[in-house]
Amino acid sequence: MIAGLFWASPSGLQRRCAATIITSNTLVTSAACAKSDYPSSKYGQGGWRIVTDADARYQQQPPNTVQTYTVKTVQVDECGNIAIIQIDGTLSFGGALLPMFIGANTVQSNAVLYTFQTSNPGGASFLSLTPGVPDVCNQYLPGYASDGFLCTQPVLGQQITSDYLGGDPIIGISSQPDGPLAVLVGVTGLYYSTLPASQNATLNDGTAYRFNALAAAHVNAIATVAGVTPQSLVSSGKLGQ
């Protein structure tokens, strides 16, 4: 489900953020994560790699001996803050390495949502998320819903200073005829804070709302990169009542 997006340069592998597996050759993350100008200037010329190893995918500097997958293309949508990654080759699924279906339905206010805050140095930190009240969310980002964003309320444990790039999967529990199914609702995005120091990620604001890329809004683009039909990627089960 979760891989790591790394910058490979002469100085080694440097972790940038998480990438969620959609198909054997396609993953998604935030646009802020997948822009190469910063890692290139900091670590030197190189290129993106995907790491799926259970431990190395969360490490900031894994050993160079770890298996990597070369990134073939990165389609960055800065307006929607999502990036679609295509690797050169295919992933072999099995065990914990599995693709995720995309939740196709509207996210209701009582939907059960979770995310893995993979920027946590101790590994993946499991957080519960609650959709924001539309009137409040619109004060921060007017028209967010029609622009393909999912607004979530502040949660205990959010860390703007270490998690400002986003890119982690937002998972929903979708009702199905044969039982619940974990689906990809979106990708964590940017925090919106009224505190100036939080806007450049130097101060943590525990009251900041977050605007995340809604995966369903980009399913056609994801399917095009993956070379499959949009219908094959989605789950139509309800997210909340």
N, C-alpha and C positions, 0 to 999 in steps of 0.2 A: 504493500500500500504506500509506504513512505520511503522515498529515496533521498539522497543528498545531492545538492548541486554544488560542485566544486570548481574552483579556478585552478587550472594546471599551468604552472610556469616553471622556469629553471629552479626556482626556490622550493618547488614541491607542490603539494595539493593544499589548498586553502578553502575551508568550507564557507559557502555564502549563505545558503538557507536550505529549506526542505523543498522537495518536488514530489507531487502526488502522481502515482502511476494510474493512467487511464487505460492504455492498451500496451501491448508488448513493445511498442516503439514510440509512445507518446506520453508525455507527462505535463503537468501544469504547476506553475508557481506564480508569485506576484511579479508584476512588471518591474517594480523597484529592485527586486532581487536579481533579475536577469539582465540588467544593463551592465555592460562590460567595461565602461569607462573607469569606474572606481577600482575594481580589482586589477585592471591592467596598469593603472598608474601606480598602485601600491606595491604590487607583487611582480610586475614586469609582463612583457608580452607573453601570451599563451592562449588558452582556449578553455571552454567549458567541458566538464566531465560529470557523468552521473555515477554515483556510488550506491550500491544496494546492500552491501555487507551489513549485517545486523548491528554491529558495533561501530564500524568505521563511518557509517552514514551520519552519525551524530558527532564525530570527533572534529575538532577544529583543524587539526593537521594529522591526518592518518598517514601511515607509512606508504611510501611510493609503491610498495609491492601489492597493495590492495587492488583488486580487479576494478576497472573503470570502463564506462561506456562513453565513447566520443559523441558529443552533441553535434548533430548534422545541421540543424536549423533552429533558430529561436525566433518565434513570431511574437513581438512585444506590442501590446495594446496599452499605451500609457493612459489613455482616457478611461479605460475600464480597469486599469491596474491588474492585468493578468498577462502572463506569458505562456505560450504553448511551445513545448520543447519536443523536438524530434531527434531521436538518437540514431546513430549509424549502427545498424544491427538490431537484434531483438532480445528482450529479456526472457529468461526461462522462469516460468511461474511454478510455485510450490512452497509449502510451508507458510511462512508469514509474508512471502512475496506474492501478492495478488493484486489484480487491477481493481478499480472501484467503479461502480455505476454512479452516474450523475443523477441527483434528485431532480425530477422534472417539474414537480408541482410547486405552487406558491408556498412559502414558509409562513405558517400561521404563528400568531403571537405566543402560543403555548407549546410550540415545537421544542422537542428535546435536542439540543445541539451541544457538541463538544469540539474541542480542538486540542492538538498536541503542540505545546509551546516548545519546539525543538531547539530553540536558541538557548534554553536553560543548560548551563554547563554540566549539570548532573544527568542530562539525558532528556527524554521526552517528558514534559510536564503536562498532565491531563487536566484540562480546565472545562468547566461547564459554561455555556454561553446562553444568553437570553436575548432574543430580538428586541431592538429598541422601540420605544413608542414613536410612531411616525411623526407626530407633531414636534417632538423634541429633536428627532433626527433631522428633520427638514430645516431646523434652525441652524444646524451645523453645515449641512450640505443640501440645499434646496433641490428637489427633483431627483434625489438619490435613487429611488426605486425604479423610476423610468430609465435611469442611466445604467441599470444592471448591477446595483450595489445592494448588499445586505448590511443593514446597520445593527450593531450589537451594543448592548449596554456595558458599562464598566464592570469588570469582574475582579474579585480578590485574587491577587497574584499576577495581574498584568504588569509587564515591565517595558515601558516605552524605551528606556535607555538601551536595552539589549535586544528588543524585539521590534524595532521600528521598521524593519524591512518587510515584515510579514512573510507570506509564502507558505505558511502551515495549512494543512487541510482542516476544513470545518466539516464535521461529520454529523449527519442527522439520522434519526431512527425512523425509517419509513415503514408504514403499515402495508403488509402484503397479504394476499389470500392464504399463503402458507406460513405466515409468521413475519416478524419484523426483519428488516434488512438495513444494515448500515450503508449509507450512501454519501457521496460527496456533495455537500451543499455549496461550498465555496472555498475560497482561498483567503486567508487572513490578509488584511490590507493596512491602510494607514490610520493612525490615531488622529483624532481631531481634538485639540486641546486649546483652551483659552489662555493658558500660561505660556508666555513667550519662550521660556527656557525649554519647555516640553516640545515646542514646535521644531527645535533642532536636535531633539533627542538627548539633551544634557540633563534633564530633570524628569523624574518619573511622576506622572499625574495619574493618580488612582481614580480620578473621576472622568477621564477622557473616554469618549465614545469612539467606536471603530467602524470604518467603512470597508467592507470586504467584497471582493469580486464574487458575484453570484455565478456559479458554474453553468447553470441552465441558460443564462443569457449569452453564453459563448459556445454552446454545444455544436452549432453548425461549423464554426471555425475550427474547433477541436477535431470534429469528424473529418473535415477536409484534410487537415494535417495527417491524421491517422490513416486516411484512405478507407474509411468505413462510412456507413450510413449513420446519421444522428440517432435514429431509433435504436440502433444496436448499443448505444452508450447510456441510455437513460432508464430509470426506474420510475414508473408512474404512480407509485404508492404515495399516500398522503403523509405530509410532514406536519403533525399537529392536527387539532380538530377545529 
